[in-house]
Amino acid sequence: LAAIMHFIYADFVATLIPTWIPAHLFWTYFAAIALIAGAVGMFIPKTEFYAAALSALMIFLWVILLHAPRALADLHNANETTAFFEALAMCGACLLIAFKKKIHEPNK
C-alpha cells in the first residue's frame, strides 16, 4: 500500500525528501519500486530473509534521514510524529519477518 501511495502522490512525496538529496522524484519512484520488490521477496521462501532484512534496513535509513529530522524540527506536528513511529513500526515488522524462524525455533 505504501508503494502504491508513493506512485499516486509522487509529487507530494518528493517534497518530503530533504533538499540536500538530489533528484527527489527519482528517489520517490525508487522507494516505491524497492517497497514492491521487498514485499514480493517476502512471499518467496528463498528470498524471504534477505527481502525482509533489506526492507528493514531501507526503512530504518528513511527513519534516520527523513522522518526523525522532520519530527524533531516540529515536535508539535502530530503528522510528522506519527510518520516517524509508523516507519519505525514497519522496520520492526520487517525484522520480525526476517527473523521469524529464529523466534519460533531458537535452538536451530
C-alpha positions in Angstrom: 0.0 0.0 0.0 2.8 2.4 0.8 4.4 1.8 -2.6 1.2 2.5 -4.4 0.8 5.7 -2.4 4.3 6.7 -3.5 3.2 6.4 -7.1 -0.2 8.1 -6.7 1.2 11.0 -4.6 4.7 11.2 -6.2 4.8 15.0 -6.4 3.9 15.3 -2.7 6.2 12.5 -1.5 9.1 14.2 -3.4 8.6 17.4 -1.3 9.2 15.3 1.8 12.8 14.4 0.8 15.4 16.7 2.3 16.7 19.4 0.0 20.3 18.2 0.2 19.4 15.0 -1.5 19.2 15.5 -5.3 16.6 14.1 -7.7 13.6 13.9 -5.4 11.2 12.4 -7.9 13.8 9.7 -8.8 14.1 8.7 -5.1 10.3 8.7 -4.7 9.8 6.2 -7.5 12.9 4.2 -6.5 11.5 3.9 -3.0 8.1 2.7 -4.4 9.8 0.1 -6.5 12.0 -1.0 -3.6 9.0 -1.4 -1.4 7.2 -3.5 -4.0 10.4 -5.7 -4.5 10.7 -6.2 -0.8 7.1 -7.1 -0.4 7.2 -9.6 -3.2 10.5 -11.0 -1.9 9.0 -11.7 1.5 6.5 -14.1 -0.1 9.2 -16.2 -1.8 10.8 -18.6 0.8 14.3 -18.4 -0.7 14.4 -14.6 -0.6 12.2 -14.0 2.4 15.0 -13.3 4.9 17.0 -11.0 2.6 13.9 -9.2 1.3 12.7 -8.6 4.9 16.1 -7.6 6.3 17.0 -5.3 3.4 13.5 -3.7 3.6 14.0 -3.1 7.3 17.4 -1.5 6.6 15.9 0.7 3.9 13.0 1.8 6.1 15.3 2.4 9.1 17.5 4.6 6.9 14.4 6.6 6.0 13.6 7.0 9.7 17.1 8.4 10.3 17.4 10.6 7.1 13.8 11.7 6.6 11.4 11.1 9.4 13.5 11.8 12.5 14.7 15.3 11.3 11.2 16.2 10.2 9.6 15.1 13.5 12.3 16.8 15.6 12.0 20.1 13.6 8.3 20.4 14.5 7.6 18.5 17.8 4.0 19.7 17.9 3.1 18.4 14.4 1.3 15.1 15.1 1.6 14.1 11.4 5.4 14.1 11.5 5.5 12.2 14.8 3.0 9.7 13.5 5.0 9.2 10.3 8.2 8.7 12.4 6.6 5.9 14.5 4.8 4.4 11.6 8.1 3.9 9.7 9.8 2.6 12.8 7.0 0.1 13.3 7.3 -1.1 9.7 11.0 -1.5 10.2 10.3 -3.6 13.2 7.7 -5.7 11.3 10.2 -6.4 8.6 12.7 -7.5 11.2 10.2 -9.9 12.8 9.6 -11.4 9.4 13.3 -11.7 8.7 14.0 -13.5 12.0 10.7 -15.4 12.5 12.4 -18.8 12.2 14.9 -17.8 15.0 12.0 -16.6 17.1 9.9 -19.7 16.7 12.8 -22.2 16.7 15.5 -20.5 18.8 17.7 -23.6 19.1 18.0 -24.3 15.4 
